[in-house]
Amino acid sequence: MRIALIGDAQSPHLLKWARALGSVVDVELWVASSRGFAPGFDGVVAPQRRLALGFDAVHAGGNVALLASLPRLGAWLRRIDADWLHAHYLTSHGTLAWLAQRLWLLRGRIVGSAWGSDILVAPQRSWAYRWLTRRVLRACTLTTSDSLHMAQRMRALGAGEVMTFAFGLEALPPQPGPKDAWLFFANRGLEPLYRPERVLALFAQVAGAHPDARLVVANDGSLVASLPAQARALGLTVGAIAAGQQVEFVGRLGPVEQAAWYDRARWYVSLPGSDSVAVSVLEAMAHGCIPLLSDLPANRELVHDGRSGLIVPDAGFEARALQPLFERAERVAQDNRAWVAQHGLFAPAVARFLDRLRELRRP
């Protein structure tokens, strides 16, 4: 079964899909990337089975300019004659797959994997995005979603068959060691969508009740320069927590460094304004963190409010809400790891996905 992945191969998420699909005996994997390839692809997909379109989203004029790469992609897909065109992120790469299929008369059928904002945000921007999203979804033989909430939105936009499974972990991490009781960790992008200012505001309330509380903020983004001043305006000290400061900004972390903070932190904070099931939340739960999440439908699929974590309201959060979870912290951590082991691992989900593709190929 020949599958052509179409997406951004500089993303670790597409690399994870490539590792999962490329390890299956009866799958011949090809990958077309709108940009280039992360180094991890070198050991997964041979260079002769890869196409880099070299798109620069910052300087090329947005997703419309991505269409300029369509002739190269269409010719490449026509040559490899894949059974499935597996597009990741529907309003960009899904559009490329749909147009290539139509214009180059490809026999391969389209699988569309939604990533979150392509369904939850983009269709709300304009009628054009909404029309395009509907058209791409209707062109897909099968689509995948990582939350029931997003799957429902996809069906409302015209999707046919939707498989729902978490974009989960490749393996369960080792059991963490002792936790720092009042250490909080946040690592979503420092962008308006993820509302890092709300993370700081929540932590300021916690720090007011628990002076020994500390917050580590990882990742980077367009808001990175303004956040230290916002933290200070909330009365928080900024610097190395090892030196006694309350908030430390550690920048973008590698997997080993990030796992070390997950293992050390008791609490994990993620408060975006829109989201599907986030891999980082699954990672935190697998490392025994207690998640504090914004009140979104997909987050309520992950967390039983007050039992396995906390759903944080947009207004009215009080630090005392953490106390019942703190008192059961060890049990909550074990239950969260067990939930991820049962529901949040990627390999079993991909195996079910491939079984469905094999069924759909049969005459």
C-alpha positions in Angstrom: 0.0 0.0 0.0 1.7 3.2 -1.2 1.0 6.3 0.9 2.1 9.8 0.1 2.2 12.1 3.2 1.7 15.7 2.3 2.5 18.3 5.0 5.2 20.2 6.7 8.1 17.8 7.3 9.8 20.3 9.5 7.1 19.6 12.0 7.8 17.0 14.7 4.1 15.9 14.3 4.5 14.9 10.7 7.8 13.1 11.6 5.9 11.1 14.2 3.3 10.1 11.6 6.2 9.1 9.2 7.8 7.0 11.8 4.6 5.2 12.6 3.6 4.5 9.0 7.1 3.8 7.7 7.7 1.0 10.2 4.8 -1.1 8.8 5.8 -3.9 6.5 3.1 -3.5 3.8 3.4 0.3 3.6 5.6 2.1 1.1 5.9 5.6 2.3 6.6 8.8 0.3 6.6 12.3 1.8 6.0 15.7 0.1 6.9 18.7 2.4 5.7 22.2 1.8 9.0 23.4 3.3 12.0 21.2 3.9 12.7 18.1 6.1 13.7 17.9 9.7 16.9 15.8 10.3 14.9 13.0 11.8 13.4 12.1 8.4 16.9 10.9 7.2 16.5 7.6 9.0 12.8 7.1 8.2 12.2 7.9 4.5 14.8 7.5 1.8 15.8 10.8 -0.1 14.5 9.4 -3.4 11.0 9.1 -1.8 10.9 12.7 -0.6 9.9 16.0 -2.2 10.8 19.4 -0.6 8.7 22.2 -2.1 10.8 24.9 -0.3 7.8 27.1 0.7 8.7 30.0 3.0 5.5 30.9 4.9 7.0 34.1 6.3 8.2 35.7 3.1 6.1 34.0 0.4 2.8 35.8 1.0 0.8 33.3 3.0 -1.0 30.1 2.1 -2.2 31.4 -1.3 1.4 31.5 -2.4 1.7 27.8 -1.5 -0.4 27.1 -4.6 2.6 28.0 -6.7 4.1 24.7 -5.8 1.2 22.7 -7.1 2.7 21.9 -10.5 5.7 20.3 -8.9 3.6 18.4 -6.4 1.1 17.2 -9.0 3.8 15.9 -11.3 5.5 14.1 -8.5 2.3 12.5 -7.3 1.4 11.4 -10.8 4.8 9.7 -11.1 4.7 7.8 -7.8 1.0 6.8 -8.3 0.1 6.5 -4.6 -2.9 4.6 -3.3 -3.5 7.3 -0.7 -2.7 11.0 -0.5 -2.6 11.7 3.2 -2.8 15.4 3.7 -2.1 17.0 7.1 -3.7 20.4 7.9 -6.7 20.7 5.6 -6.8 24.3 4.6 -3.2 24.2 3.2 -2.0 20.7 2.4 -5.5 19.3 2.0 -6.1 21.9 -0.6 -3.0 20.9 -2.5 -4.0 17.2 -2.4 -7.5 18.0 -3.6 -6.3 20.2 -6.5 -3.5 17.7 -7.5 -6.0 14.9 -7.5 -8.4 16.8 -9.8 -5.9 18.4 -12.2 -3.5 15.5 -12.6 -6.3 12.9 -12.6 -4.7 10.9 -9.9 -6.2 7.5 -8.9 -5.1 7.9 -5.3 -7.8 8.8 -2.8 -7.4 11.5 -0.2 -7.1 11.0 3.6 -7.3 14.3 5.5 -5.9 14.6 9.0 -7.1 17.7 10.9 -4.7 19.3 13.3 -6.9 21.7 15.2 -7.0 25.3 14.0 -7.7 24.2 10.4 -11.1 23.1 11.7 -11.7 25.1 14.9 -10.4 28.5 13.7 -9.8 28.8 10.0 -13.4 28.3 8.8 -14.5 31.1 11.1 -12.2 33.6 9.5 -14.1 34.1 6.3 -16.6 32.5 3.9 -13.7 31.6 1.6 -12.0 29.5 4.2 -15.3 27.9 5.2 -16.0 27.0 1.6 -12.5 25.6 1.1 -12.7 23.6 4.2 -16.0 22.1 3.2 -14.7 21.3 -0.2 -11.6 19.6 1.0 -13.5 17.5 3.6 -16.0 16.3 1.0 -13.1 15.3 -1.2 -11.7 13.0 1.5 -12.5 9.3 1.6 -11.5 9.3 5.2 -10.5 11.9 7.7 -9.0 11.8 11.2 -9.6 13.9 14.2 -7.9 13.9 17.6 -11.0 14.8 19.6 -14.7 14.0 19.5 -15.5 17.8 19.6 -13.4 18.4 16.5 -14.9 15.3 14.7 -18.4 16.8 15.3 -17.3 20.1 13.8 -15.8 18.3 10.8 -19.1 16.4 10.2 -21.0 19.6 10.4 -18.7 21.0 7.7 -19.4 18.1 5.4 -16.9 15.4 6.3 -18.0 11.8 5.6 -16.2 9.1 7.6 -14.1 10.4 10.5 -11.8 8.3 12.7 -11.2 9.8 16.1 -8.1 9.0 18.1 -5.6 11.0 20.1 -2.4 12.1 18.3 -0.8 10.3 21.2 2.6 9.3 22.5 4.9 6.9 20.8 5.7 5.3 24.1 4.9 5.8 27.8 7.7 7.5 29.5 9.4 6.0 32.6 7.7 6.4 35.9 8.8 9.9 37.2 10.7 10.3 40.5 9.7 12.6 43.4 7.8 15.8 42.4 8.3 19.4 43.5 4.9 19.9 45.2 4.3 23.5 44.0 6.3 23.5 40.7 4.2 24.5 37.7 5.3 23.9 34.1 3.8 25.5 30.9 5.2 24.9 27.4 2.6 25.9 24.8 3.6 28.4 22.2 4.1 32.0 23.4 1.4 33.2 20.9 -1.9 34.9 21.4 -3.8 31.7 20.7 -2.3 30.0 23.7 -2.8 32.9 26.0 0.4 32.8 28.1 -0.7 35.9 29.9 -3.5 33.9 31.5 -1.0 31.3 32.6 0.9 34.1 34.4 -2.3 35.5 35.9 -3.3 32.1 37.2 0.1 31.5 38.7 0.1 34.9 40.4 -3.0 33.9 42.3 -1.4 30.6 43.3 1.8 32.3 44.4 -0.3 34.6 46.6 -1.6 31.6 48.5 1.5 29.5 48.3 4.7 31.6 48.5 6.9 28.5 47.7 5.2 28.1 44.3 7.4 28.3 41.2 6.5 28.5 37.4 8.7 27.4 34.5 7.6 28.7 31.1 9.1 26.9 28.1 8.8 27.6 24.3 9.0 30.8 22.3 6.8 32.9 20.1 5.8 36.4 19.2 4.9 37.3 22.9 8.2 36.1 24.4 9.7 39.6 24.8 6.6 41.1 26.6 5.9 38.3 29.1 8.7 39.0 31.7 7.3 42.5 32.2 3.8 41.2 32.5 5.0 38.8 35.2 6.6 41.6 37.1 3.5 43.7 36.8 1.6 40.9 38.6 4.1 41.2 41.4 6.1 38.1 40.5 9.9 37.9 40.5 11.6 36.7 37.3 14.8 34.8 36.9 16.2 31.4 37.8 14.0 29.4 40.1 17.1 27.8 41.5 18.1 31.2 42.8 14.7 31.7 44.5 12.8 33.6 41.7 9.2 32.7 41.1 9.0 32.6 37.3 11.7 31.3 34.9 11.5 31.5 31.1 13.7 28.7 29.7 13.0 29.1 25.9 12.5 26.2 23.4 13.6 22.9 24.9 14.8 19.6 23.4 12.9 16.4 24.2 15.3 15.4 27.1 15.1 18.8 28.8 11.4 18.9 28.4 10.9 15.5 29.9 13.0 16.5 32.9 10.7 19.4 33.6 7.6 17.2 33.2 9.1 14.7 35.6 9.9 17.4 38.2 6.7 19.5 38.0 3.6 18.5 39.9 1.3 20.8 37.9 1.0 21.5 34.1 -0.8 24.6 32.8 -2.3 25.0 29.3 -4.9 27.7 28.8 -5.4 28.3 25.0 -8.4 30.0 23.6 -9.0 27.2 21.1 -7.6 23.7 21.0 -8.2 20.1 20.2 -6.5 17.3 22.2 -3.0 18.6 22.7 0.0 16.2 22.6 1.7 18.3 25.3 -1.2 17.7 27.7 -0.9 13.9 27.1 2.8 14.1 27.7 2.3 15.9 30.9 -0.3 13.4 32.1 2.0 10.5 31.2 4.7 12.1 33.3 2.4 12.3 36.3 1.6 16.0 36.1 -1.8 17.3 37.2 -3.2 19.4 34.2 -4.9 22.8 34.6 -6.7 23.4 31.4 -8.9 26.0 29.8 -12.6 25.3 29.5 -12.8 23.8 26.0 -14.7 20.8 24.8 -11.6 18.8 23.9 -10.1 19.5 27.3 -13.1 18.0 29.0 -12.5 14.8 27.0 -9.1 14.6 28.8 -9.9 15.8 32.3 -12.6 15.0 34.8 -12.8 18.4 36.5 -11.7 18.1 40.1 -10.7 14.4 39.8 -7.9 14.1 37.2 -7.2 17.8 36.8 -8.9 21.1 36.8 -10.9 23.0 34.1 -10.0 26.6 34.7 -12.9 29.1 34.1 -12.1 32.2 32.1 -13.0 34.2 35.3 -13.2 33.4 38.9 -10.3 31.0 39.4 -9.3 30.7 43.1 -6.1 29.0 44.2 -7.9 27.0 46.9 -9.4 24.9 44.1 -6.1 23.1 43.8 -6.1 21.9 47.4 -8.3 18.7 46.9 -6.1 17.7 44.0 -2.9 18.4 46.0 -4.1 16.1 48.8 -4.6 13.2 46.3 -1.7 14.1 44.0 0.1 10.8 44.0 -3.1 8.9 43.1 -4.1 11.5 40.5 -0.7 11.1 38.9 -1.0 7.3 38.7 -4.5 7.5 37.3 -3.5 10.0 34.6 -0.6 7.8 33.5 -2.9 4.8 33.3 -5.4 6.7 31.2 -2.7 7.7 28.7 -1.5 4.1 28.6 -5.0 3.0 27.6 -6.2 5.9 25.4 -3.2 8.0 24.5 -0.7 5.9 22.7 -0.2 6.4 19.0 0.9 3.0 17.6 -2.4 1.2 18.4 -4.4 4.1 16.8 -2.3 4.0 13.6 -2.7 0.2 13.4 -6.5 0.8 13.4 -6.2 3.6 10.9 -4.2 1.3 8.5 -6.6 -1.5 8.9 -9.4 0.9 7.7 -7.3 2.0 4.7 -6.8 -1.7 3.7 -10.6 -2.3 4.0 -11.3 0.7 1.8 -8.9 -0.5 -0.9 -10.7 -3.8 -1.3 -13.0 -4.0 -4.4 
